[in-house]
Amino acid sequence: FAVAQARCRLLEGPKIEPKPPLVVTAEDVAAAWQERRERLASEERHIRELTLRGEVALDTTGMRVGVVNGLSVFHTGDVEFGQPMRITAVVALGREGIVDVEREAQLGGAIHTKGVAILRGYLARMFGQERPLSLRAQLVFEQSYGEIDGDSASSSELFAVLSALADVGIDQSIAVTGSVNQLGEMQAIGGVCAKIEGFFDLCHARGLTGSQGVMIPKANLPHLVMRDDVVHAIQRGQFHVYTISSVAEGIEVLTGLPAGERDATGRFPAASVFGRVERRIIEIAERLRQAEAHGYDGGMDGIEVEAYGHLFDQFLSPFTNHRDDEWGGDDERLLRFPWAVLSAIRERAGPDFAVGVRMAIDETWPAGTATPAAAGAVTA
């Protein structure tokens, strides 16, 4: 009865107009996101302004040999943003192989070091099956003063080395991100949307030309959720996203030249990128042999070969030597290439010429050179 009375009083009382429901539209969400980004993006704007003023060197047009625009992700608080970084490679005579400046300066993390080691494996698989690789290729992240880690720039580093060896230009209007394995297959990476948007913002600030874009692994396609302005620019053909699944596909996009495939005789086409790379490696090996012979002819008393971290070490260390032929496997075969080189030097120089090797007896970790193998090299 009490409930019925209360209900009657409510029905007889004055009507209260209901408030309209609160509606949040897509425009409201976009505006809130943009306001938050503007509040927290001071560091991002500062780095972009430095690049626009030329204090940070980075091209978005033209062709450059041995220069690739890589992409990194910066974190400030709970905000992440993409930033392009120039990666360069310089090739010269030597036996050191791939020289990672970040590691030499103790600015490279473990995963980055692993990525560079994988590049050595790829080059050995592609161009070192008939002859040992004899070269020095130095890699560096230009104007980077903090620690570098991760392997998402390994493809960019590899493209820079291939460009420097082949002496062909890389399109600076295309930035690159992606991990690569020893077989030359592209692998997915993190932060792909932030990286694309970061390069887009720089290109947009300089003026979109219609040829600019970002190259990413095909495996990252399901991860693309980009800002509306980036999507609209892609739809209008002002900006591009290239997806690749292999190194060969990527080098063709960046250079405009065919990568090349081996024919029935095992040779790459002379005009292809890989054909140019192989020819340059052979030229470097021959010039290096001549230079070392000149050292003996010039009256030097001896020669010392640097092994640790260089070409010899790539064969000696099980971490980098994954070959399953006569140049890899057990301790005896790990030592075969260094001894072949030393024997050639000895044969050329004679018994009175001092020949030495500087090497690590033990790399002090399970995947590296162990004392028995190194001791075998020393005592043999």
C-alpha positions in Angstrom: 0.0 0.0 0.0 2.9 2.4 0.9 4.5 1.7 -2.4 1.3 2.4 -4.3 0.8 5.7 -2.5 4.4 6.8 -3.3 3.8 5.9 -6.9 0.6 7.9 -7.1 2.4 11.0 -5.7 5.1 10.7 -8.3 2.6 10.4 -11.1 0.7 13.4 -9.9 3.8 15.6 -9.3 5.3 18.0 -11.8 6.9 16.5 -14.9 10.8 16.7 -15.0 12.2 17.0 -18.4 15.0 14.4 -19.0 18.5 15.7 -19.9 19.7 14.9 -23.4 22.1 12.0 -23.4 25.8 12.9 -23.7 27.1 11.8 -27.1 30.9 11.5 -27.8 31.6 11.7 -31.5 34.6 10.6 -33.5 35.5 14.3 -33.9 35.5 14.7 -30.2 37.9 11.7 -29.8 40.2 13.0 -32.6 40.2 16.5 -31.1 41.1 15.2 -27.6 43.8 13.0 -29.0 45.3 15.9 -31.0 45.3 18.2 -27.9 47.0 15.6 -25.8 49.6 15.0 -28.5 50.3 18.8 -28.8 50.7 19.0 -25.0 53.2 16.2 -24.8 55.0 16.4 -28.2 57.5 19.2 -27.4 60.5 16.9 -27.8 59.2 15.6 -31.1 58.7 19.1 -32.4 62.2 20.1 -31.2 63.9 17.3 -33.1 61.9 18.0 -36.2 62.8 21.7 -36.1 66.5 20.8 -35.8 66.2 18.6 -38.9 64.3 21.3 -40.8 67.0 23.8 -40.0 69.7 21.4 -41.2 71.3 20.9 -37.8 70.4 17.3 -38.0 71.5 16.1 -41.5 68.8 14.1 -43.3 67.7 14.2 -46.9 64.2 13.4 -48.1 65.0 13.8 -51.8 67.7 12.7 -54.2 70.0 9.6 -54.3 73.0 8.9 -52.1 75.5 6.0 -52.2 75.8 4.2 -48.9 73.2 6.4 -47.1 69.8 5.1 -45.9 67.1 6.8 -43.9 66.4 4.5 -41.0 63.6 4.9 -38.5 63.7 4.8 -34.8 61.2 5.2 -31.9 61.7 7.7 -29.1 59.8 7.5 -25.8 59.0 10.5 -23.6 56.9 9.6 -20.7 53.9 7.6 -22.0 54.2 9.0 -25.5 56.2 7.5 -28.3 57.1 9.0 -31.7 59.0 8.0 -34.7 62.1 9.8 -35.9 64.2 9.2 -39.0 68.0 8.7 -38.6 70.7 8.7 -41.2 72.6 5.4 -41.4 75.8 5.4 -43.5 78.2 2.7 -44.7 81.8 3.2 -45.9 83.7 0.3 -47.7 87.4 0.0 -47.9 90.3 -2.5 -48.2 90.6 -4.7 -45.1 89.8 -8.0 -43.5 87.7 -6.7 -40.6 84.4 -7.4 -42.2 81.4 -5.4 -40.8 82.6 -2.9 -38.3 79.8 -1.6 -36.0 80.8 1.9 -34.8 78.1 1.8 -32.1 79.6 -1.4 -30.6 83.1 0.1 -30.9 81.9 3.1 -28.9 80.1 0.9 -26.4 76.8 2.5 -27.5 75.3 -0.6 -29.1 73.0 -2.9 -27.1 73.1 -6.7 -27.3 70.2 -7.1 -29.7 71.7 -4.5 -32.0 75.1 -6.3 -31.9 73.2 -9.5 -32.8 71.6 -7.8 -35.8 75.0 -6.7 -37.1 76.3 -10.3 -36.7 73.3 -11.5 -38.8 74.4 -9.1 -41.6 77.8 -10.9 -41.7 75.9 -14.2 -42.0 73.8 -12.9 -44.9 76.8 -11.5 -46.8 78.7 -14.8 -46.3 75.8 -16.8 -47.6 75.3 -14.6 -50.6 78.9 -13.7 -51.6 81.2 -16.0 -49.6 80.5 -19.4 -50.9 83.3 -19.5 -53.4 85.8 -17.3 -51.7 86.3 -15.8 -48.2 84.9 -12.3 -47.8 87.8 -9.8 -47.6 86.5 -6.3 -46.9 86.0 -3.6 -44.3 82.5 -2.0 -44.2 82.0 0.5 -41.4 78.4 1.2 -40.2 77.3 4.2 -38.1 74.1 5.9 -37.0 75.0 9.5 -37.8 74.5 12.2 -35.1 73.4 9.6 -32.5 74.8 10.2 -29.1 72.9 7.7 -26.9 72.6 3.9 -26.8 71.2 2.1 -29.8 69.5 -1.2 -29.3 67.1 -3.5 -31.2 67.4 -5.1 -34.6 64.7 -3.1 -36.5 67.4 -1.2 -38.3 69.3 -4.3 -39.5 67.7 -4.1 -43.0 68.6 -0.4 -43.3 72.2 -1.2 -42.3 72.3 -4.0 -44.9 70.9 -1.8 -47.7 73.6 0.8 -46.9 76.4 -1.8 -47.1 75.0 -3.2 -50.4 74.7 0.3 -51.8 78.3 1.2 -50.8 79.7 -2.1 -52.3 77.7 -1.8 -55.5 78.3 2.0 -55.8 74.7 2.7 -56.6 72.5 5.4 -55.0 69.7 4.9 -52.5 66.5 6.9 -52.9 66.5 9.3 -49.9 62.8 9.9 -50.3 62.1 6.4 -48.9 62.8 5.6 -45.2 63.3 2.0 -44.2 62.5 -0.1 -41.2 62.6 -3.9 -40.6 64.5 -6.7 -39.2 66.3 -9.2 -41.5 67.5 -12.7 -41.0 70.6 -14.5 -42.4 68.5 -15.9 -45.3 67.6 -12.3 -46.5 64.0 -12.6 -45.3 62.3 -9.5 -43.8 60.8 -9.8 -40.3 58.2 -7.8 -38.4 59.2 -5.0 -36.0 57.5 -2.9 -33.4 56.4 0.7 -33.5 55.7 0.6 -37.2 52.9 3.2 -37.1 54.9 5.7 -35.1 57.8 5.3 -37.5 55.7 5.9 -40.6 54.0 8.9 -39.0 57.4 10.4 -37.9 58.8 10.3 -41.5 55.5 11.6 -42.9 55.6 14.6 -40.5 59.1 15.5 -41.7 58.2 15.2 -45.3 55.0 17.1 -44.8 56.8 19.9 -43.1 59.3 20.1 -46.1 56.5 19.6 -48.7 55.2 16.3 -50.0 56.5 15.5 -53.5 54.5 12.4 -54.3 57.6 10.2 -54.3 58.2 10.0 -50.5 57.3 7.0 -48.4 58.3 4.3 -46.0 59.4 0.7 -46.7 58.3 -1.9 -44.1 58.2 -5.7 -43.8 55.1 -7.3 -45.3 54.5 -9.1 -42.0 53.7 -5.7 -40.4 50.7 -5.0 -42.7 48.1 -6.2 -40.1 49.6 -3.7 -37.5 48.9 -0.5 -39.5 46.5 1.9 -37.7 47.7 5.3 -38.8 46.5 8.8 -38.4 43.8 10.1 -40.7 46.0 12.7 -42.4 48.6 10.0 -43.2 45.9 7.7 -44.6 44.4 10.5 -46.7 47.9 11.4 -48.1 48.4 7.8 -49.1 45.0 7.6 -50.8 45.8 10.8 -52.8 49.2 9.4 -53.9 51.2 12.0 -52.0 52.9 9.4 -49.7 53.5 5.7 -50.0 54.0 2.6 -47.9 56.0 -0.1 -49.6 55.8 -3.7 -48.2 58.6 -6.2 -48.9 59.3 -9.7 -47.9 63.0 -10.0 -48.9 66.2 -8.0 -49.2 66.1 -8.5 -53.0 62.7 -6.8 -53.2 63.9 -3.9 -50.9 67.1 -3.1 -52.8 65.1 -2.9 -56.1 62.7 -0.4 -54.6 65.5 1.7 -53.1 67.8 1.7 -56.2 65.5 1.2 -59.1 67.8 -1.6 -60.4 67.2 -5.3 -60.5 68.7 -7.2 -57.5 69.8 -10.1 -59.7 69.7 -13.9 -59.5 72.5 -16.4 -60.2 72.4 -18.0 -63.6 73.2 -21.6 -64.5 77.0 -20.8 -64.1 76.4 -19.4 -60.6 77.0 -15.7 -61.7 74.8 -12.7 -61.1 74.0 -10.4 -64.1 76.8 -7.8 -64.4 74.4 -4.8 -64.3 72.4 -6.0 -61.3 73.0 -4.8 -57.7 74.2 -8.2 -56.5 76.4 -8.5 -59.6 78.1 -5.2 -58.8 78.5 -6.2 -55.1 80.2 -9.5 -56.0 82.5 -7.8 -58.5 83.5 -5.2 -55.9 84.3 -7.8 -53.3 86.5 -9.7 -55.7 88.3 -6.4 -56.6 88.8 -5.6 -52.9 90.3 -9.1 -52.2 92.7 -8.8 -55.1 93.8 -5.2 -54.1 94.3 -6.4 -50.5 96.4 -9.3 -51.6 98.6 -6.9 -53.7 98.9 -4.4 -50.8 100.0 -7.1 -48.4 102.6 -8.4 -50.9 103.9 -4.8 -51.3 104.4 -4.7 -47.5 106.7 -7.6 -47.7 108.4 -6.3 -50.8 108.9 -3.0 -49.0 111.2 -4.5 -46.4 108.8 -4.9 -43.4 110.0 -7.4 -40.8 106.6 -9.0 -40.2 102.9 -8.7 -40.2 100.2 -9.2 -37.4 96.7 -10.1 -38.4 94.0 -8.8 -36.1 91.5 -11.6 -35.5 89.2 -10.6 -32.6 86.1 -8.8 -33.9 87.3 -9.0 -37.5 87.3 -11.4 -40.4 89.3 -14.2 -38.8 87.1 -14.1 -35.8 84.0 -14.5 -37.9 85.4 -17.9 -38.9 86.8 -18.8 -35.5 83.7 -18.0 -33.4 80.8 -20.5 -33.5 78.6 -17.5 -32.8 79.2 -16.1 -36.3 80.3 -19.2 -38.2 77.3 -21.3 -39.0 78.7 -22.8 -42.2 78.2 -26.5 -42.8 80.9 -27.0 -45.4 84.7 -27.4 -45.0 85.0 -23.9 -43.5 82.7 -24.5 -40.4 81.7 -27.1 -37.9 84.2 -28.6 -35.5 87.3 -26.9 -34.1 89.5 -28.2 -37.0 87.2 -26.7 -39.6 86.7 -23.4 -37.7 90.5 -23.0 -37.9 90.8 -23.9 -41.6 90.3 -20.4 -43.1 92.7 -18.6 -40.7 95.3 -21.2 -41.4 94.8 -21.0 -45.1 95.4 -17.3 -45.1 98.4 -17.6 -42.8 99.8 -20.3 -45.0 99.4 -18.1 -48.1 101.2 -15.3 -46.3 104.0 -17.6 -45.2 104.4 -19.1 -48.7 104.6 -15.6 -50.2 106.9 -14.1 -47.6 109.2 -17.1 -46.8 110.3 -18.6 -43.4 112.2 -15.5 -42.1 109.2 -13.1 -42.3 107.3 -12.8 -38.9 103.6 -13.7 -39.1 101.5 -13.2 -36.1 97.8 -13.3 -35.1 96.1 -11.2 -32.3 93.1 -13.2 -31.1 91.0 -13.9 -28.0 91.8 -17.2 -26.3 88.3 -17.4 -24.9 85.2 -15.2 -25.6 83.9 -16.2 -22.1 80.4 -17.0 -23.2 78.8 -20.3 -24.4 78.2 -19.3 -28.0 81.7 -17.9 -28.6 85.2 -19.2 -29.1 86.3 -21.6 -26.4 89.8 -22.1 -25.0 90.4 -25.6 -26.7 89.8 -24.2 -30.2 91.9 -21.1 -29.6 94.7 -23.2 -28.0 94.7 -25.4 -31.1 95.3 -22.3 -33.3 98.1 -21.1 -31.0 99.9 -24.4 -30.8 99.4 -25.7 -34.3 
